[in-house]
Each structure stands twice: as structure tokens, then as C-alpha cells.
Amino acid sequence: MHWSNKVVLVTGASSGIGRGLGVELARRGAAVGLLARRADALREVVAEIEAGGGRALALPADVTDAHAVSQAADVLRTEFGPIDVLFANAGVGGSAHAAKLEPAEFAGVIDVNVKGVVNSVTAVIGDMIKRGQGQLVVISSLSAYRGLPKSAAYCSSKAAVSAFFESMRLDLHGSGVDVTIIHPGFIKTPLTAGRKARLPWLMELEYAVKKILKATEARKKSYAFPWQLATIVRAGMIMPIFMYDWISRRNSFRE
Ligand SMILES: NC(=O)c1ccc[n+]([C@@H]2O[C@H](COP(=O)([O-])OP(=O)(O)OC[C@H]3O[C@@H](n4cnc5c(N)ncnc54)[C@H](OP(=O)(O)O)[C@@H]3O)[C@@H](O)[C@H]2O)c1
């Protein structure tokens, strides 16, 4: 896959994985639309990309606002042309013990991580189907597979998003639009920076970005990494509940 003639929309591009993807895609020749809420942070990324000779556009918008995301996609098309690839990456963490669950906080995580992804997909999918080509990529998580301690909102949001993308893949079969679900383990970004709990196989951002792009280029339907943690998580899916609970209670990734 050559990125040089591609127009790519990356959500959550003001920091972490989204920023890393935007910078690397532009370095490989793609014209990149960078969407997130913080306009100043996006302008910094655009400046970094342009300084390296790349093409990028800051698209300040909140993914929970369907109209704003749709308008941002229109601006990107007008500036650079039809959108070839969407990275639905914007997301927030969320941790609370069952006894401390707050409905508003829970809804906030679902709004960004699930509805935000749906808003991003609907902003580009019509045009991709019309053109008979395109690729939708979502950054889900290994925590999509089963519930984890103090992670009810995050795990359910990622499970929902993986199931949503799986349905997209089935519906879009034969349309020319490919669907890729990425399930990463722990990556060094602002999202994980404050965590005191041990994060096994914590990956460098540059390494993770390269892995995500390789899976995207191969048009993989689903890609889980690093393989060590992905294997453990997959084993967890077929474990009897008593065994899963025993292991999970002793291995909380949240303090
Ligand atoms: N880091 C990990 O270990 C890890 C592992 C598995 C999956 N993931 C997933 O990877 C994605 C990126 O995470 P990250 O680690 O790169 O986190 P991050 O550094 O905190 O970046 C999150 C990005 O999402 C944007 N965002 C948040 N709320 C938004 C909203 N309402 N509208 C638009 N943009 C919004 C943020 O920008 P603004 O604040 O400027 O809006 C920021 O650019 C998330 O979906 C996360 O769940 C991360």
C-alpha cells in the first residue's frame, strides 16, 4: 500500500497514538486530516508535519458532535480530495470500582469511545461506498475481549466498538470498503502515563504506530498485539469463569 496519494482522516490526533499515526502517515506521503478538540495542539502537529514537507490539516471538532465531525470531513475533502482511510482513534480512559460508578461518567466514556466512533464512520462511509473503495480502521483495545477490574466503562465501550466494526465488516463485504479492527495492549501515551499499576508489555509509541500501520496496509480484518498479551487474553476467552475471575482479580491493571 502506497500512502502518497491517500487522504487520511485521523481522530484523536492531538496526542498519543493519533498524533503518532498522523505524523508517520504524513512522513510516508499521505495528506492527513487531524481531528480532536484542542485546536492549539492540532496546530502544533500540523506545523511539525509541514516542517518535514508533509501535508496536514487541523480539524478541531468534538467526536460526540455528529454534525461537527461530518463538517470536518467535508473540509478535508474540499482541501485534499476524497477520504481513503479513516482511523477512528479518539478515545478516553475511565476507571471506577463497581461501588463508585457514576452514570454521567460512564455515559461520557460511551459518548466518546462508542458514539464518537459511529459519528466518525458515518461522516465518511457514504462517500467510500459511492466510490467503491476505502478503509475504516478503529483503535479498539485488548480490553474489548472480557471484563477487567475497575474498567466497566472502558471495557464495555471497547467491546461495543469492536462489535460495531464487526457488523460494519459484514455489511460492507463486496463494497470495496475494508474494515480493520486494531486491539492493542498497553502503549506509552498520555492515557497510560499516570498509571501506577504494572502494565505488562508496555510498548513504545513509535513501535505501536508501525504495527498499526503494517496491519492497516495488509488490510487485516482484526489485529491484536503485542502477541504475548494477546495470547493471554485469547486464552482468557476460553477459560472457565472461576479460573478467569481468580486470575483477573490478582492482575488488576488499575490502582
Ligand atoms: N495507550 C494505550 O495503552 C491504549 C491501548 C489500547 C487502546 N488505546 C486506544 O487508543 C486510542 C488513543 O489513545 P491514546 O493512548 O493515544 O490516548 P491520548 O494520548 O489520551 O489521546 C486521546 C486522543 O483522543 C482525543 N479525544 C478525546 N476526547 C475527544 C472528543 N470528545 N472529541 C475529539 N477527540 C477527542 C484527544 O484529543 P483532545 O483532548 O484534543 O480532544 C486525544 O487526541 C483510544 O481510543 C484508546 O482507548 C490506547
Ligand as a Chemical Component Dictionary entry (heavy atoms), coordinates in Angstrom:
data_LIG
# 
_chem_comp.id                   LIG 
_chem_comp.type                 NON-POLYMER 
_chem_comp.pdbx_formal_charge   0 
_chem_comp.three_letter_code    LIG 
# 
loop_
_chem_comp_atom.comp_id 
_chem_comp_atom.atom_id 
_chem_comp_atom.alt_atom_id 
_chem_comp_atom.type_symbol 
_chem_comp_atom.charge 
_chem_comp_atom.model_Cartn_x 
_chem_comp_atom.model_Cartn_y 
_chem_comp_atom.model_Cartn_z 
_chem_comp_atom.pdbx_ordinal 
LIG N1  N1  N 0  -2.466  3.919  25.217 1  
LIG C1  C1  C 0  -2.869  2.675  25.326 2  
LIG O1  O1  O 0  -2.277  1.862  26.060 3  
LIG C2  C2  C 0  -4.046  2.178  24.527 4  
LIG C3  C3  C 0  -4.260  0.800  24.454 5  
LIG C4  C4  C 0  -5.343  0.308  23.724 6  
LIG C5  C5  C 0  -6.179  1.197  23.084 7  
LIG N2  N2  N 1  -5.961  2.550  23.174 8  
LIG C6  C6  C 0  -6.889  3.430  22.488 9  
LIG O2  O2  O 0  -6.186  4.251  21.592 10 
LIG C7  C7  C 0  -6.882  5.471  21.400 11 
LIG C8  C8  C 0  -5.928  6.629  21.596 12 
LIG O3  O3  O 0  -5.460  6.618  22.927 13 
LIG P1  P1  P 0  -4.094  7.289  23.403 14 
LIG O4  O4  O 0  -3.436  6.329  24.293 15 
LIG O5  O5  O -1 -3.377  7.855  22.250 16 
LIG O6  O6  O 0  -4.686  8.452  24.341 17 
LIG P2  P2  P 0  -4.418  10.032 24.410 18 
LIG O7  O7  O 0  -2.982  10.343 24.228 19 
LIG O8  O8  O 0  -5.108  10.480 25.656 20 
LIG O9  O9  O 0  -5.199  10.589 23.139 21 
LIG C9  C9  C 0  -6.594  10.603 23.052 22 
LIG C10 C10 C 0  -6.983  11.463 21.881 23 
LIG O10 O10 O 0  -8.412  11.463 21.765 24 
LIG C11 C11 C 0  -8.853  12.810 21.640 25 
LIG N3  N3  N 0  -10.198 12.966 22.178 26 
LIG C12 C12 C 0  -10.650 12.663 23.412 27 
LIG N4  N4  N 0  -11.945 13.017 23.531 28 
LIG C13 C13 C 0  -12.317 13.548 22.334 29 
LIG C14 C14 C 0  -13.511 14.104 21.829 30 
LIG N5  N5  N 0  -14.627 14.184 22.588 31 
LIG N6  N6  N 0  -13.530 14.570 20.554 32 
LIG C15 C15 C 0  -12.406 14.516 19.784 33 
LIG N7  N7  N 0  -11.243 13.989 20.203 34 
LIG C16 C16 C 0  -11.212 13.526 21.464 35 
LIG C17 C17 C 0  -7.833  13.636 22.412 36 
LIG O11 O11 O 0  -7.768  14.954 21.932 37 
LIG P3  P3  P 0  -8.472  16.256 22.586 38 
LIG O12 O12 O 0  -8.331  16.144 24.053 39 
LIG O13 O13 O 0  -7.686  17.381 21.978 40 
LIG O14 O14 O 0  -9.877  16.235 22.113 41 
LIG C18 C18 C 0  -6.547  12.907 22.040 42 
LIG O15 O15 O 0  -6.063  13.392 20.816 43 
LIG C19 C19 C 0  -8.046  5.450  22.382 44 
LIG O16 O16 O 0  -9.219  5.050  21.712 45 
LIG C20 C20 C 0  -7.618  4.398  23.397 46 
LIG O17 O17 O 0  -8.724  3.804  24.034 47 
LIG C21 C21 C 0  -4.914  3.054  23.876 48 
# 
loop_
_chem_comp_bond.comp_id 
_chem_comp_bond.atom_id_1 
_chem_comp_bond.atom_id_2 
_chem_comp_bond.value_order 
_chem_comp_bond.pdbx_ordinal 
LIG N1  C1  SING 1  
LIG C1  O1  DOUB 2  
LIG C1  C2  SING 3  
LIG C2  C3  SING 4  
LIG C2  C21 DOUB 5  
LIG C3  C4  DOUB 6  
LIG C4  C5  SING 7  
LIG C5  N2  DOUB 8  
LIG N2  C6  SING 9  
LIG N2  C21 SING 10 
LIG C6  O2  SING 11 
LIG C6  C20 SING 12 
LIG O2  C7  SING 13 
LIG C7  C8  SING 14 
LIG C7  C19 SING 15 
LIG C8  O3  SING 16 
LIG O3  P1  SING 17 
LIG P1  O4  DOUB 18 
LIG P1  O5  SING 19 
LIG P1  O6  SING 20 
LIG O6  P2  SING 21 
LIG P2  O7  DOUB 22 
LIG P2  O8  SING 23 
LIG P2  O9  SING 24 
LIG O9  C9  SING 25 
LIG C9  C10 SING 26 
LIG C10 O10 SING 27 
LIG C10 C18 SING 28 
LIG O10 C11 SING 29 
LIG C11 N3  SING 30 
LIG C11 C17 SING 31 
LIG N3  C12 SING 32 
LIG N3  C16 SING 33 
LIG C12 N4  DOUB 34 
LIG N4  C13 SING 35 
LIG C13 C14 SING 36 
LIG C13 C16 DOUB 37 
LIG C14 N5  SING 38 
LIG C14 N6  DOUB 39 
LIG N6  C15 SING 40 
LIG C15 N7  DOUB 41 
LIG N7  C16 SING 42 
LIG C17 O11 SING 43 
LIG C17 C18 SING 44 
LIG O11 P3  SING 45 
LIG P3  O12 DOUB 46 
LIG P3  O13 SING 47 
LIG P3  O14 SING 48 
LIG C18 O15 SING 49 
LIG C19 O16 SING 50 
LIG C19 C20 SING 51 
LIG C20 O17 SING 52 
# 
